[in-house]
């Protein structure tokens, strides 16, 4: 048996080599995990940029609510003002620093877009026509020759106003159509500087709310509303029952029909999936309540086919928020998700490595012993082929091999193979000494 000192040395050698193997394996796993953690699923951005609309408009109103909600989750939402939907679409397509935009449904028509995706329709946008006079539902050609505010250039309001007015036989190149902002249009109508003002905006838009609250401002309903819908397929028919805004004074005095669309939230295709899920959760909180033109839970939804739906948004609509985001704060859910994603490929490579490591270690330990067998076989052949007078040098080499085996340090698990080597050395020595 090995002595106490030899056993201690053997355990030290085994412990050192085992620890080296463990440390090397752990270091490789950590390096692989760090690489996967940083590249396979990067962290969501801390800053997102969104182009909205003019100050005082519905897009700006809702975007500010998104900004507050995102701030609570550690993400800064930078808001950029614009004239409206048309400009928003142009800017998000051409400016790589813009991540999000609200646009009017029907503006974009790129179902195979490679750079933009939609997250869904967020809220309804009626096409309002306010004027001074009685509530009326009639044909728009009665407004021919009137001064009409149609929204600023680059806005969805102006685009739709020109489409609807042009289809109604009103010359769109007339100097009576005024390109002014929503807030300015509201002020001009209240001051009788225009005869009518058009808006494509949610009912929460400040300019719309101001006119709805003004007893002198009345709505113009469309008599041929379904004919317009048949011509412009992206539009919806909306109904406002009599007395909706005031049951005492009966405003409106009769049931009116409006055209409408919905506001679509557009994102760059490379926007982080976790941010998309978070935006849609916030969207449900902001836009999910019942309103004048929607039932509870009706928005956000998929209504517009002008841009492809984000894959992450589709999963959200099909099965709700990601599992972790349902129960954990956003930052913690993202961290755990990244850890799991990085851990899976690491384990996939680490488990085979751990299975291969023990055989490699065993081979390495045995190799330290088996390397002497080749020379031992050579010496045995020399002893059998040479005369006894030449055996002294061969015996001296056998003694060197035996001495090296005696000094070899191997783990206790492989000590029996070392003893077997020493027995084989003794066997060859006896054969050499027995030759006459």
C-alpha positions, 0 to 999 in steps of 0.5 A: 500500500501507499504510505501516509505521505504517498496517499497525501501526495496522491490526494493533493495531485488528484485535488489539484487536477480536479480543481483545475478541470472544474475551474476550466469548465466553469470559466468556459461556461461563464464565458459562454453565458456572458457571450449569449447574455450580451448577444442572443437577447440584448437588454431593451433600450433605456431611451425610445423616440416617438414622433407624435403630432402637434401640441394640443392634439390627440396624438400628443395627448396620448403620447404623454400618457405613454411617456409617464407609463414608460418612465415608471418602468425605467424607459425614457420616451422622447416625444417629437412634435409634427404636423400629423400622420403623413409627416409621421410616416415619412419621418419614421421611414427616413430617420433611423433615430425614430422608433415609434409613430402614431399614424392615421389608419389607411395612410400606409399601404405597405403590407410587405414592408421590410423596415416598419411594423404595426403594433395595432390600432390604438383608438378610434379617430372620427372625421369631425366636421364642425360648423355653426348652425343646426345639427344636420346630416346632409350632403357635403356639397352644401359646403361648397364655397364655404371657408373650411379649415382642413388641417395643416400640410402633412396631417392626416386631417388634411389628407382625409378632408381633401379625399372626402371633400374632393369625392363630394364635388368640392374643388380641392384647389379652392382658396376657401380651403384653409391649411391650419392646425387643429388648435387654430382651426378650433379658435377660428371656428369659435371666432366665426373666421371659418364656416366649418372645421374638420378634424381627424382626432379622438374625442379626447383631443383638446380641440375637439373637446373645446368645440363639443363643449361650445353650444354654438358649434354643431356637428355635420353628419354625412347622409351618404356615409355608407357610400363613402365607406364603400369607396374608402375601404379603410373607413368605418361608419360611426354613429352619435345618438341624439342627446349624446353630449347634452340630454337637456338641450339635446345636443346633437338634436338628431342622430348623426353618422360620421366617418372614422378610422383608427390611430395605428401605432407604428414601430421600426422592425428592430424595436426590442420585443420587450418594449413592444409587449410593454407598449401594448400593455400600456395601450390596454390601460390607456385605450381599453376603457369604453368610450363614445365610439368603442366598447370596453376592451375593444382597443388596442386591436388589429384593424388596419392591414396597411403594414405587417403586424409585429410578430411580438404584437401578434403573440400579445393579441393571441395569448396576452403579455409574456408570462414573466411580465404578467407577474414580475416588474418589467425590469425584473421580467426582462432580466429573468428572460435574458438569463433563461435565454442565455442559460439554455445554449450554455447548458446545451454545450456545458452538459456534453462537456461535463459528460466528456470531461471525466473520460478525458481526465481518466485518459490523461491519468492512464496516459501517464502510466501507459506511456512506459508500456511501449518502452517496456515492450521494446526492452522485453523484445531486446532481452529475448533477442540479445545475449545475456552479456548485453542485458546489463544496460537493459536491466539498468533501463528497467530499473529506471522505469521502475524507479520512475513508477515508484516516484509517480504521483497519481490519484488513488483511483488509478494506483492499481494501474501503477502497481500493475506496471511495477509488476510487469517491470518485475516480470520482464526483469525476471525474464532477463535474469533467467536467460543463461 
